[in-house]
Amino acid sequence: MDSSLTHRFVDVNGVRLHIAEQGEGPLVLLLHGWPESWYSWRHQFGALAAAGYRAVAPDQRGYARSEQPPDVTSYTLLHLVGDVIALIEELGEEQAVVVGHDWGAPVAWTAAMLRPDKIRAVAGLSIPPILPGGMVPPSVTRTQYGEGFYQIYFQQPGVADAEFAKDIPGSFRRLLFGASGDNPLGGKPRPLVVPDGLGLLDTMPEPPALPAWLTEEDIQAYAEDFALHGEHAFTGAFNWYRNIERNNELLAPFRGRGIDVPALYVVGDRDMVTALRGPDTPLTAVVPQLHDAVVLPGCGHWTQQERPTEVNAALLDFLTHVDGPTDR
């Protein structure tokens, strides 16, 4: 990574967030997913900065170096979107392009739906726009996939938290490989279900070797930051899942509203998300200004890490579509 990448802390919307940033120009906010951090965008900073953009990636609330509010209800989409809007203002900007992966995608999509005056364009990686609540609520997924569905499993206070915190590097190693396109057992995407009496990590054995896109140094970078929260290393991250039902209740007034800014969607064809039964609605019905929907062959869930070259190309093509060619 370029040495001009810098780190600092900012206070926004009642929480202290760690941010990494590089470059000058129009602001592009990069929102990580579960259970990641700013580090998941390590391959995007340089490309965006070289193209004349200011790339900023926060550790979102509850994650890595950022503050972890103790109240479960402090992790709704309204809180998370509030963090995004406050961060744009704290950075001295009026607007931003927002790019989100995994859980960061619902935050990005929802921010674009609620605040098009602040979000001038949006890109979602892996998770498509499921409006208005960001994700299908547990009351529905329980019927579709059973009690073992991973999002239902995460609802149990302290259970998955303890499982993942027991061996933090091992948890990242298993999960990042297990949900990747390099896992030979994941050739045909399917919903992630935890068998009765087991934990999620029991379904993801230690990889015999790390794939080319992932190093032991990468694993340690994630693990060291999450370890700052001790036995609650993953609790903030799991609390996002514990608000899915609440999100749908709080955002009910916006049901039927779409996204009125330019948009991009990128997904791997081996991503488990492609096997989930979401709302049967064409993307363009929700996002009429959809620039492109890019499907990456052989790519699993960790889109921008597994396929950085392709993701960077898609993002830069999208930004050119939004801003036109520049001399920056």
C-alpha positions as CSV (number, residue, x, y, z in Angstrom):
1,M,0.0,0.0,0.0
2,D,1.0,3.6,-0.7
3,S,2.8,5.2,2.2
4,S,0.5,8.2,1.9
5,L,-2.3,6.2,3.6
6,T,-3.1,7.9,6.9
7,H,-5.1,7.0,10.0
8,R,-6.9,9.0,12.6
9,F,-10.0,9.1,14.9
10,V,-13.0,11.3,14.5
11,D,-16.1,11.8,16.7
12,V,-19.3,11.6,14.8
13,N,-22.9,10.9,15.7
14,G,-22.0,10.2,19.3
15,V,-19.3,7.6,18.6
16,R,-15.5,7.6,18.1
17,L,-14.6,6.1,14.7
18,H,-11.2,5.1,13.3
19,I,-10.7,6.1,9.7
20,A,-8.1,5.4,7.1
21,E,-7.8,7.8,4.2
22,Q,-5.7,8.5,1.0
23,G,-5.9,10.9,-1.9
24,E,-7.4,14.3,-2.6
25,G,-10.5,15.2,-4.6
26,P,-14.2,14.2,-4.5
27,L,-15.0,12.0,-1.5
28,V,-15.5,8.3,-1.8
29,L,-16.5,6.5,1.4
30,L,-15.7,2.8,1.6
31,L,-17.9,0.9,4.1
32,H,-16.7,-2.6,5.1
33,G,-18.9,-5.6,5.9
34,W,-19.0,-8.3,8.5
35,P,-16.7,-9.1,10.2
36,E,-14.1,-6.9,8.5
37,S,-12.7,-3.4,8.9
38,W,-11.1,-0.6,6.9
39,Y,-8.4,-3.1,5.9
40,S,-10.8,-4.9,3.5
41,W,-10.3,-1.9,1.2
42,R,-6.5,-2.1,1.2
43,H,-6.4,-2.7,-2.6
44,Q,-8.8,0.2,-3.4
45,F,-7.1,3.2,-1.7
46,G,-4.3,3.5,-4.2
47,A,-6.5,3.1,-7.3
48,L,-9.0,5.7,-6.2
49,A,-6.3,8.2,-5.1
50,A,-4.5,7.8,-8.4
51,A,-7.7,8.6,-10.2
52,G,-8.1,11.8,-8.3
53,Y,-10.4,10.8,-5.5
54,R,-10.3,11.1,-1.7
55,A,-10.8,7.5,-0.4
56,V,-11.9,7.2,3.2
57,A,-12.7,3.9,5.0
58,P,-14.0,3.9,8.5
59,D,-14.1,1.1,11.0
60,Q,-17.8,1.3,11.4
61,R,-19.3,1.4,14.9
62,G,-18.6,-1.7,16.9
63,Y,-15.8,-2.9,14.7
64,A,-12.0,-3.1,15.1
65,R,-10.5,0.2,16.3
66,S,-13.7,2.1,16.6
67,E,-15.9,2.5,19.6
68,Q,-18.3,-0.3,20.6
69,P,-21.5,1.1,22.2
70,P,-22.8,-1.4,24.8
71,D,-26.5,-1.1,24.0
72,V,-27.7,-3.5,21.3
73,T,-30.2,-1.0,20.0
74,S,-27.4,1.4,19.1
75,Y,-26.7,-0.5,15.9
76,T,-29.8,0.1,13.8
77,L,-29.5,1.2,10.2
78,L,-30.6,4.7,11.3
79,H,-27.6,4.9,13.6
80,L,-25.3,3.6,10.9
81,V,-26.6,5.9,8.2
82,G,-26.3,8.7,10.8
83,D,-22.7,7.8,11.2
84,V,-22.2,8.1,7.4
85,I,-23.9,11.5,7.1
86,A,-22.0,12.9,10.1
87,L,-18.7,11.5,8.7
88,I,-19.2,13.3,5.4
89,E,-19.8,16.6,7.3
90,E,-16.9,16.0,9.7
91,L,-14.6,15.5,6.7
92,G,-15.6,18.9,5.4
93,E,-17.6,17.7,2.4
94,E,-21.1,18.3,1.2
95,Q,-21.6,15.0,-0.6
96,A,-19.9,11.7,-1.2
97,V,-20.0,8.6,-3.4
98,V,-20.6,5.7,-1.0
99,V,-19.4,2.1,-1.7
100,G,-20.4,-0.7,0.6
101,H,-19.6,-4.4,0.8
102,D,-21.6,-7.0,2.7
103,W,-23.3,-5.2,5.6
104,G,-21.7,-2.0,4.4
105,A,-23.9,-2.3,1.3
106,P,-27.2,-2.1,3.1
107,V,-25.8,1.0,4.9
108,A,-24.8,2.5,1.6
109,W,-28.1,1.6,-0.1
110,T,-30.2,3.0,2.8
111,A,-28.1,6.1,3.0
112,A,-28.7,6.7,-0.7
113,M,-32.4,6.1,-0.2
114,L,-32.8,8.4,2.8
115,R,-30.3,11.2,1.9
116,P,-29.8,11.6,-1.9
117,D,-28.8,15.2,-1.1
118,K,-25.7,13.8,0.6
119,I,-25.1,10.6,-1.4
120,R,-24.5,11.5,-5.0
121,A,-23.9,8.0,-6.2
122,V,-23.8,4.5,-4.6
123,A,-22.2,1.1,-5.2
124,G,-23.1,-2.1,-3.4
125,L,-20.8,-5.2,-3.4
126,S,-22.4,-8.6,-2.7
127,I,-25.7,-7.4,-1.1
128,P,-28.3,-6.0,-3.5
129,P,-30.7,-3.2,-2.3
130,I,-33.4,-4.8,-0.2
131,L,-35.5,-1.8,0.8
132,P,-36.5,-0.3,3.1
133,G,-34.9,-2.3,5.9
134,G,-31.6,-3.4,4.3
135,M,-32.1,-7.2,4.9
136,V,-34.9,-9.7,5.0
137,P,-36.1,-9.9,8.7
138,P,-35.6,-13.1,10.8
139,S,-39.3,-13.7,10.9
140,V,-39.1,-14.4,7.2
141,T,-35.7,-16.1,6.9
142,R,-36.5,-18.5,9.8
143,T,-39.4,-19.8,7.7
144,Q,-37.3,-20.0,4.5
145,Y,-34.1,-21.6,5.9
146,G,-34.9,-22.9,9.4
147,E,-33.5,-22.2,12.9
148,G,-30.0,-22.9,11.8
149,F,-29.7,-20.1,9.3
150,Y,-26.7,-18.1,10.3
151,Q,-28.5,-14.9,10.8
152,I,-30.9,-16.6,13.2
153,Y,-27.9,-18.2,15.0
154,F,-26.4,-14.8,15.4
155,Q,-29.5,-13.6,17.3
156,Q,-28.5,-15.5,20.5
157,P,-26.7,-13.0,22.8
158,G,-23.2,-14.1,23.6
159,V,-23.2,-17.4,21.7
160,A,-21.5,-16.6,18.4
161,D,-19.6,-13.8,20.2
162,A,-17.8,-16.4,22.4
163,E,-17.3,-18.8,19.5
164,F,-15.5,-16.2,17.3
165,A,-13.5,-14.6,20.2
166,K,-12.0,-17.9,21.4
167,D,-9.4,-17.8,18.6
168,I,-9.6,-14.6,16.7
169,P,-7.0,-15.3,14.0
170,G,-8.4,-18.8,13.5
171,S,-11.9,-17.4,13.1
172,F,-10.8,-15.0,10.4
173,R,-8.8,-17.7,8.7
174,R,-11.7,-20.1,8.6
175,L,-14.3,-17.5,7.6
176,L,-12.4,-15.7,4.9
177,F,-11.4,-19.0,3.2
178,G,-14.7,-20.7,3.9
179,A,-16.9,-18.0,2.2
180,S,-14.4,-17.4,-0.7
181,G,-14.5,-18.6,-4.3
182,D,-11.4,-20.6,-3.6
183,N,-13.2,-23.0,-1.2
184,P,-13.7,-26.2,-3.2
185,L,-16.7,-27.0,-1.0
186,G,-18.4,-23.8,-2.1
187,G,-18.7,-24.4,-5.8
188,K,-22.5,-24.1,-5.8
189,P,-23.6,-21.3,-3.6
190,R,-26.1,-22.3,-0.9
191,P,-27.6,-20.7,2.2
192,L,-25.3,-20.8,5.2
193,V,-26.9,-23.1,7.8
194,V,-25.4,-24.0,11.2
195,P,-26.3,-27.7,12.1
196,D,-28.0,-28.2,15.5
197,G,-25.5,-28.4,18.3
198,L,-22.6,-26.9,16.3
199,G,-21.2,-23.4,15.8
200,L,-20.8,-21.6,12.5
201,L,-17.0,-22.2,12.5
202,D,-17.6,-25.9,12.8
203,T,-18.9,-25.7,9.2
204,M,-15.7,-24.0,8.1
205,P,-12.6,-26.1,8.8
206,E,-9.1,-24.7,8.8
207,P,-7.9,-24.2,5.2
208,P,-5.0,-26.4,4.1
209,A,-3.4,-23.3,2.6
210,L,-4.5,-19.7,2.2
211,P,-5.6,-18.6,-1.3
212,A,-3.3,-16.2,-3.3
213,W,-5.4,-13.1,-2.4
214,L,-5.1,-13.7,1.4
215,T,-1.9,-13.8,3.5
216,E,-1.1,-14.6,7.1
217,E,-0.2,-10.9,7.5
218,D,-3.8,-10.0,6.4
219,I,-5.2,-12.4,9.0
220,Q,-3.1,-10.8,11.7
221,A,-4.1,-7.2,10.6
222,Y,-7.8,-8.1,11.2
223,A,-7.1,-10.1,14.4
224,E,-5.0,-7.4,16.1
225,D,-7.7,-4.7,15.6
226,F,-10.6,-6.9,16.7
227,A,-8.6,-8.1,19.8
228,L,-8.7,-4.6,21.1
229,H,-12.3,-5.4,22.4
230,G,-11.2,-8.5,24.3
231,E,-13.9,-11.1,24.9
232,H,-16.3,-8.8,23.1
233,A,-14.2,-8.7,19.9
234,F,-17.1,-9.5,17.7
235,T,-20.1,-8.4,19.8
236,G,-20.5,-5.0,18.1
237,A,-20.4,-6.8,14.7
238,F,-23.1,-9.3,15.7
239,N,-25.2,-6.5,17.2
240,W,-25.8,-5.3,13.6
241,Y,-27.6,-8.6,12.9
242,R,-29.6,-8.3,16.1
243,N,-31.3,-5.2,14.7
244,I,-32.5,-6.6,11.4
245,E,-36.1,-7.0,12.6
246,R,-35.9,-3.5,14.2
247,N,-34.6,-2.0,11.0
248,N,-37.6,-3.2,9.1
249,E,-39.9,-1.7,11.7
250,L,-38.2,1.6,11.9
251,L,-37.9,2.1,8.2
252,A,-41.5,1.0,7.4
253,P,-42.5,4.5,6.6
254,F,-40.2,4.4,3.6
255,R,-41.6,1.2,2.1
256,G,-42.0,1.6,-1.6
257,R,-39.3,4.2,-1.9
258,G,-36.4,3.6,-4.3
259,I,-32.9,4.9,-4.8
260,D,-32.7,8.0,-7.0
261,V,-29.0,8.4,-7.6
262,P,-26.6,6.6,-10.0
263,A,-25.7,3.1,-8.8
264,L,-23.5,0.1,-9.4
265,Y,-23.9,-3.5,-8.2
266,V,-21.0,-6.1,-8.1
267,V,-21.3,-9.7,-7.0
268,G,-19.3,-12.9,-7.3
269,D,-21.0,-15.9,-8.9
270,R,-19.8,-18.1,-6.0
271,D,-21.1,-15.8,-3.3
272,M,-23.5,-17.4,-0.9
273,V,-25.8,-14.3,-1.3
274,T,-26.7,-15.5,-4.8
275,A,-28.5,-18.5,-3.3
276,L,-30.7,-16.5,-0.9
277,R,-34.3,-15.9,-1.8
278,G,-34.7,-12.1,-1.5
279,P,-37.6,-10.0,-2.8
280,D,-38.4,-10.9,-6.4
281,T,-37.9,-7.4,-7.7
282,P,-35.6,-6.4,-10.7
283,L,-32.7,-4.2,-9.6
284,T,-33.8,-1.5,-12.0
285,A,-37.2,-1.3,-10.3
286,V,-35.5,-0.2,-7.1
287,V,-32.5,1.6,-8.6
288,P,-33.6,3.1,-11.9
289,Q,-30.3,4.8,-12.5
290,L,-28.4,1.5,-12.3
291,H,-25.2,1.9,-14.4
292,D,-24.2,-1.8,-14.3
293,A,-24.6,-5.1,-12.5
294,V,-21.2,-6.9,-12.7
295,V,-21.0,-10.6,-12.0
296,L,-17.4,-11.8,-11.3
297,P,-16.8,-15.5,-12.3
298,G,-15.2,-17.7,-9.7
299,C,-15.5,-15.0,-7.0
300,G,-16.9,-15.7,-3.6
301,H,-18.1,-13.3,-0.9
302,W,-15.0,-11.2,-0.3
303,T,-15.5,-9.3,-3.5
304,Q,-12.9,-6.4,-3.4
305,Q,-10.3,-8.6,-1.7
306,E,-10.7,-11.7,-4.0
307,R,-10.9,-9.6,-7.2
308,P,-9.3,-6.2,-6.6
309,T,-8.3,-5.6,-10.2
310,E,-11.8,-6.2,-11.5
311,V,-13.5,-4.3,-8.7
312,N,-11.2,-1.3,-9.1
313,A,-12.0,-1.3,-12.8
314,A,-15.7,-1.4,-12.2
315,L,-15.5,1.4,-9.6
316,L,-13.4,3.6,-11.8
317,D,-15.7,3.0,-14.8
318,F,-18.7,3.9,-12.6
319,L,-17.0,7.1,-11.3
320,T,-16.3,8.1,-14.9
321,H,-19.9,7.6,-15.7
322,V,-20.9,9.8,-12.7
323,D,-18.3,12.5,-13.0
324,G,-17.1,12.2,-16.6
325,P,-13.4,12.0,-17.6
326,T,-11.2,14.1,-15.5
327,D,-7.6,15.4,-15.6
328,R,-7.2,14.9,-11.9
